[in-house]
């Protein structure tokens, strides 16, 4: 008899336990959902009563959101919430994938905007619980991304400047927390800057209504470079840093006029030289960083200076502004997180509006994870929340839902490494008051 037959092969597997919960940590997010009153908010805001699948939209949106928090990237993945006793830790009825597909296909562009209003109000309610900036400076990074799709049946999908078939959504991310404050699904052929002015107007109004009373600063990459957008920012009293195309002839000419003595060295890269200077460009402050490699072999590839510039109306030295603007790159971490961690790795429908609603649900799932981490003190304040880490430690913990003397009790595994973190987060979240509607 082989040794293996006396080991792992002798384990018998049966699926017959009705009290098991695969993702018991969903109780953390579901508790916050309850305090924010999201099911009633969706029911009151999204009006699909005249469409097939439109009845009681709140439980359907929350089914999608909770499935995304648990790792779903397809509609069919919502079935994991219907197994065992998972519904007992969610606080709402879990809907079937077929119902969810019908529900998403019922959306039009106007209904997606209604779901977008739910995100705005949920932001206000979460910030009222203590996650908002209040009177402190609010820094927002605006960027776009490509959501790749496969096949010609996806409505609105097209080949953009990246030569990748997909959609081209624009997102606004709060620096420091990674919250998505605003998102808009766009067709694949959309120019990076298309719709930016309207997007910025809606974003600023949303942040102000949510309770951001201090200075607002927005950071953009060069794809959003537009004097019209700068004019909108000035009208809204919003500060900015906006990258420019240094290959543009007018910009290149201005950069060439900078005196050599004006360049100030900075610590930027260990294998090169970096310097910063500033100059006036059409009445705006243009800060330029130039870099050059020091390795002789590499210099053959890039023998001269490479320039990166941005416009800004912020106070401070060129070195300080350059350091501040470079932090715009952290927006990619939040975009990667919403793709890999909150459902946007896949756009499930051939209907463009349905995919817009899917994006809105992904934003809700993404933000709920961050609000849960902040309010539950899951991470130190200086650490950015990563959904995959939150999920592996606190969400996807197995448990058994039992009744102990009339008290529903969720029993987790003995010696779970993050049980104290879980219990602290649950206690803090349950202590939150229910937020009144605005």
Secondary structure in CASP SS format (residue, H / E / C, confidence):
PFRMAT SS
TARGET T0000
AUTHOR 0000-0000-0000
METHOD secondary structure of the structure
MODEL  1
X C 1.00
X C 1.00
X H 1.00
X H 1.00
X H 1.00
X H 1.00
X C 1.00
X H 1.00
X H 1.00
X H 1.00
X C 1.00
X C 1.00
X C 1.00
X C 1.00
X C 1.00
X C 1.00
X C 1.00
X C 1.00
X C 1.00
X E 1.00
X E 1.00
X C 1.00
X C 1.00
X C 1.00
X C 1.00
X H 1.00
X H 1.00
X H 1.00
X H 1.00
X H 1.00
X H 1.00
X H 1.00
X H 1.00
X H 1.00
X H 1.00
X H 1.00
X C 1.00
X H 1.00
X H 1.00
X H 1.00
X H 1.00
X H 1.00
X H 1.00
X H 1.00
X H 1.00
X C 1.00
X C 1.00
X C 1.00
X C 1.00
X C 1.00
X C 1.00
X C 1.00
X C 1.00
X C 1.00
X C 1.00
X C 1.00
X H 1.00
X H 1.00
X H 1.00
X H 1.00
X H 1.00
X H 1.00
X H 1.00
X H 1.00
X H 1.00
X H 1.00
X H 1.00
X H 1.00
X H 1.00
X C 1.00
X C 1.00
X C 1.00
X C 1.00
X C 1.00
X H 1.00
X H 1.00
X H 1.00
X H 1.00
X H 1.00
X H 1.00
X H 1.00
X H 1.00
X C 1.00
X C 1.00
X C 1.00
X H 1.00
X H 1.00
X H 1.00
X H 1.00
X C 1.00
X C 1.00
X C 1.00
X C 1.00
X C 1.00
X C 1.00
X C 1.00
X H 1.00
X H 1.00
X H 1.00
X H 1.00
X H 1.00
X H 1.00
X H 1.00
X H 1.00
X H 1.00
X C 1.00
X C 1.00
X C 1.00
X H 1.00
X H 1.00
X H 1.00
X H 1.00
X H 1.00
X H 1.00
X H 1.00
X H 1.00
X H 1.00
X H 1.00
X H 1.00
X H 1.00
X H 1.00
X H 1.00
X H 1.00
X H 1.00
X H 1.00
X H 1.00
X H 1.00
X H 1.00
X H 1.00
X H 1.00
X H 1.00
X C 1.00
X C 1.00
X C 1.00
X C 1.00
X C 1.00
X C 1.00
X E 1.00
X E 1.00
X E 1.00
X E 1.00
X E 1.00
X E 1.00
X E 1.00
X C 1.00
X C 1.00
X E 1.00
X E 1.00
X C 1.00
X C 1.00
X C 1.00
X C 1.00
X C 1.00
X C 1.00
X C 1.00
X C 1.00
X C 1.00
X E 1.00
X E 1.00
X C 1.00
X C 1.00
X C 1.00
X C 1.00
X C 1.00
X E 1.00
X E 1.00
X E 1.00
X C 1.00
X C 1.00
X E 1.00
X E 1.00
X E 1.00
X E 1.00
X E 1.00
X C 1.00
X C 1.00
X C 1.00
X C 1.00
X C 1.00
X E 1.00
X E 1.00
X E 1.00
X E 1.00
X E 1.00
X C 1.00
X C 1.00
X C 1.00
X C 1.00
X C 1.00
X C 1.00
X C 1.00
X C 1.00
X C 1.00
X C 1.00
X C 1.00
X H 1.00
X H 1.00
X H 1.00
X H 1.00
X H 1.00
X H 1.00
X H 1.00
X H 1.00
X H 1.00
X H 1.00
X H 1.00
X H 1.00
X H 1.00
X H 1.00
X H 1.00
X C 1.00
X C 1.00
X C 1.00
X C 1.00
X C 1.00
X E 1.00
X E 1.00
X E 1.00
X E 1.00
X E 1.00
X C 1.00
X H 1.00
X H 1.00
X H 1.00
X C 1.00
X C 1.00
X H 1.00
X H 1.00
X H 1.00
X H 1.00
X H 1.00
X H 1.00
X H 1.00
X H 1.00
X H 1.00
X C 1.00
X C 1.00
X C 1.00
X E 1.00
X E 1.00
X E 1.00
X E 1.00
X E 1.00
X E 1.00
X C 1.00
X C 1.00
X C 1.00
X C 1.00
X H 1.00
X H 1.00
X H 1.00
X H 1.00
X H 1.00
X H 1.00
X H 1.00
X H 1.00
X C 1.00
X C 1.00
X C 1.00
X H 1.00
X H 1.00
X H 1.00
X C 1.00
X E 1.00
X E 1.00
X E 1.00
X C 1.00
X C 1.00
X C 1.00
X C 1.00
X C 1.00
X E 1.00
X E 1.00
X E 1.00
X E 1.00
X E 1.00
X E 1.00
X E 1.00
X E 1.00
X E 1.00
X E 1.00
X C 1.00
X C 1.00
X E 1.00
X E 1.00
X E 1.00
X E 1.00
X E 1.00
X E 1.00
X E 1.00
X E 1.00
X E 1.00
X E 1.00
X C 1.00
X C 1.00
X H 1.00
X H 1.00
X H 1.00
X H 1.00
X C 1.00
X C 1.00
X C 1.00
X C 1.00
X C 1.00
X C 1.00
X E 1.00
X E 1.00
X E 1.00
X E 1.00
X E 1.00
X E 1.00
X E 1.00
X C 1.00
X C 1.00
X C 1.00
X C 1.00
X C 1.00
X H 1.00
X H 1.00
X H 1.00
X H 1.00
X H 1.00
X H 1.00
X H 1.00
X H 1.00
X H 1.00
X H 1.00
X H 1.00
X H 1.00
X H 1.00
X H 1.00
X H 1.00
X H 1.00
X H 1.00
X H 1.00
X H 1.00
X H 1.00
X H 1.00
X H 1.00
X H 1.00
X C 1.00
X C 1.00
X C 1.00
X C 1.00
X C 1.00
X C 1.00
X C 1.00
X C 1.00
X C 1.00
X C 1.00
X C 1.00
X H 1.00
X H 1.00
X H 1.00
X H 1.00
X H 1.00
X H 1.00
X H 1.00
X H 1.00
X H 1.00
X H 1.00
X H 1.00
X H 1.00
X H 1.00
X H 1.00
X H 1.00
X H 1.00
X H 1.00
X H 1.00
X H 1.00
X H 1.00
X H 1.00
X H 1.00
X H 1.00
X H 1.00
X C 1.00
X C 1.00
X C 1.00
X C 1.00
X C 1.00
X C 1.00
X C 1.00
X C 1.00
X C 1.00
X C 1.00
X C 1.00
X H 1.00
X H 1.00
X H 1.00
X H 1.00
X H 1.00
X H 1.00
X H 1.00
X H 1.00
X H 1.00
X C 1.00
X C 1.00
X C 1.00
X E 1.00
X E 1.00
X E 1.00
X E 1.00
X E 1.00
X E 1.00
X C 1.00
X C 1.00
X E 1.00
X E 1.00
X E 1.00
X E 1.00
X E 1.00
X E 1.00
X C 1.00
X C 1.00
X C 1.00
X C 1.00
X C 1.00
X C 1.00
X H 1.00
X H 1.00
X H 1.00
X H 1.00
X H 1.00
X H 1.00
X H 1.00
X H 1.00
X H 1.00
X H 1.00
X H 1.00
X H 1.00
X C 1.00
X C 1.00
X C 1.00
X C 1.00
X C 1.00
X C 1.00
X C 1.00
X C 1.00
END
